[in-house]
């Protein structure tokens, strides 16, 4: 069976009496070209351990197993998990986990030696999962995932642009982030109502913020981006931070700047000084 042939995917789902859930974002990748672009971007070797989220019928799983040393795939849907379990019963390099990726214990999964994440992410969990993944103690060195284009644009956004926000800063402090490829809805079955993208994230050798300072940074970002049209100086003074004007002057950050005007490195320096 070729899972990049739409007719075969539809026939298999019909035989399973399976109806993809729009709520869960179940859109199966059926384009071989996009599949290969996704796999190539992951730069997999036999020494890699890969976390896959939402494997579905296993079209990406097959490619991952052919290139990586080990794959752990987390599937929430009971029927899809059963199908994968039956189909890959003899594959010892694949670990299957039945559960919601937001509830199964991400740190424990990554501790199994999973250094990369490659997935066709369910739309319903993409943003929240990526925030948790980036903040993990053993965050992957490379993340290559399909997401809604809107989500990819927010993560990769440059300062002083409409899409730049809290999640952009969090991502870019730890990773070099880029949109690797836009994906047409016709590359999935059923086709989603939105355009998708392959998001490529390569972990920085040295993050711009130390792990121990991330909680303070997150509090600062939430405070400022909740008032994103307000000037930074006024927001910080209102929150009773000490010596705000002196700190901003030393860091050469204009008090009249708004949150979207500060680059990730600026946020790292500001958080460190205020702490």
N, C-alpha and C positions, 0 to 999 in steps of 0.2 A: 504494500500500500504506500502511495506517495502522498504525503500530507501537505504538499504544496500544489496539489491539483484540487481546485475547488469542487469539482464533481465528486471526487472520492471523499473529501471531507464532509460534504453534505450527505452523501450516502451513509458514511459511518455514523454521523450524528443521528440520522433518521433511524438507522438500525438500533442505535442505543436509546431511541426515543428521548433524545436530549435536546432541549431548547435553550440556547445560550441566554444567559441573564444579562439584560442591559444594566440592571442595578449593580451587578458585580463586575461589569466591564469585561464580559467574556467575548473577546473578539479574537478569533484564531488567525495567526499569520499564515498566509497561503501563497506568498510570493517568494520564489526561490532566490531571486536576485537580492531582495531585501534581507533575506535570511543569511546569505553569504556575506553581505556587507556588515551585518550585525556581528557575525562570528569573526570576520577578519579584524574588525575594530577592537575586539577583545584581546587580540594577540596572545592566544592561548598556547600553552606548552604542556607536556606531560607532567610537569612539576606543579601545575596549578590546581587548586581546589576552587570550585565554582558554586556559588549560591544562585539558584534559579527560583524565581517566584512566579507562581501561576503557570506551570508547564502545560496545562490543558491536555492536549492529545499527544504532546511530546515532539512536535516538529523541531523545536529548538533544542530539546534535550538530546535528540539523536546527534546533532552537530556538536554539541558540547562534549558528549561522551567520546566522540571520534577525535577530539583535539586535546582535551584536558585529562588530568590524571584521575580526578574524582569530581562528582557532581552531587550536590544535595538539593533536591527539588521540593518545594513546599506548595502543596495544593489544598485549597480549602473545600472544593466541591467533592462530595462523597462519591458520586458516580465517576467523575474523572479520575479521582485517586484510585478507585478500584480498577479502572481500565489500565492505568499506568502500572499498577501493582501486578496485574496479570500479564501485561505486555513485556515488563522488564524483570520478571521474576528471576531470571538467570543472570542478570547484569550486576556483578558484584561491585562495580565502581560507581553505582548509583545508589544514593540513599534517599528514600521517599519519606516525606513527613506530611501527615494529614493534619491540617490545621490552618488557622488564620495567621499570616506572617506577622500581624500586629500583636499577636497574643502568644506565639510559640516560644518566645525567649530568644531574641536575636543574638545576644551576646554569647549564649551557649552554642548556637549554630556556628557563628564565626570562629569560635574557639576550636572548632574541629579542623582548623587549618584551611579555611576558605578565604583565599586572598583576592578573589574577584567576584563580582556580581554581574551576571548577564541574564537578562530577562525581558520577556514581552509583558510588561507590568500591567495588571488589571487597573483600569483607569480609576476605580473607586478608592484605591489605597496608595496610588503612586506618590503623591506629595508627602503624605504623612510618613510613609515607609522610608522615603529618601532622607527626610530629616533625621529619623531615628538611625538610619544606616550611617550617615555622615558623622553622627555624634557618638557612634559606638567606640568602645575602647580599642577594638581590633577592626577599625573601619577598612574596607577593601582598598587595595592599591589601585584598582581600576573598576569602574562602574560603567557598563554599557547596557542601556535599557531603552525600550520603546515606551514613549509616554505621549500624552496629548501635546501638540505643538505649543499650546498656551503654557503648559507647565515647563517645557524645555526653554521657552523664551524667558520665563521668569528666572529660572536658575542661571541662565547664561547672560542675563541682561547686564549692560554696562551702566555705571553710575550716570545720574542725570538723564535717565530715560524713563519712559512711562512704566515699563515692566520691572524696573529695579526696585527691590524691596528686601524685607528681612531674610527671605529664603535665598535670595541672590547672594547676600553677604555671607550667610552661613556656609553655603556651598563653596564660594570662591575663596574663603579663608583657608579651607583645607584642600581644595581641588582646583585644577585647571579645568574649566568647564566650557564645552562647545556643543553646538548643534551639528552633528555629524552628517545627518541626512534627513530630509523631509520625506514623509511617507503618505501616499495617497490612501484614502479610505478603501479603495478597491483592492488593496493588498491584504485585506483582512476579510474573514467571514464570521459572522455577518459584518458588512461594512459599517464602521462607526459613522456618526454624524459629523465628526470633526477630523481635521488633518492631524496626523501624528508625526513623530520625529524620533530618530535615534539620538539619544543624549549620551555624550561621551564625557566622562569625568576621570581625570588622572590625578591621583593624590600627590600633593606637593611633598618634596623630600622633607621640608621643614614647614609645618603649618604656621600661619601668621599669628595664631593665638594658641598658647599652651593649653593642653587638655584641662588643667586645673582651673584655668580662667574662663572656661567656656560658659559656665553657669552665670557668672557676672556679666559677660558679654551678652548673653541671651536676654537677661533682664533689661539691660540698657537698650538693646534693639527693640524689644517689645514696647518699652516706654516711648521711645522716639518715633517708631513707625506707627504707633497708635495715634500719633499726632503729626502725621507726615507733612501736613501743610503748614505746620508751626515751625518757627525758627528754632534751631538747636539750642542756642543760648537761653531763650525763654523757657523751653521745655526743661532743661537741666536746672535752671534756677528755681523753677516751680517745684521740682522734685527735691529741692533743698540739698543739692550737691554742693560741697564746699569749694571755694576758689574757682568757680566755673570759668569766669572771664580770664583769669590768669592761666589756667590750664589750656583753654582754647587758644590763647595768644601764643603760648609756648609751642603748641602743636601746629600753629599757623592754620587753624580752622576758623573761618569767619563765623562769629556768633549768629549772623543772619542766614547762614547756610541752612538748608532743609535736609532732612534725613537722606533723601535720594541723591544729594550732591556729594556725600562722603564715600570715598572708595573703601573697599574692604580693609586695606591697610590702615586707613584713617580710623576706622571703627576699632581695630585692634589696639592702636596706640591710645585712643581716647578711653577705651574700657580699662586698659592697664593703669593709666594715670588716675582716673576717677576712683578705681578700687583702692 
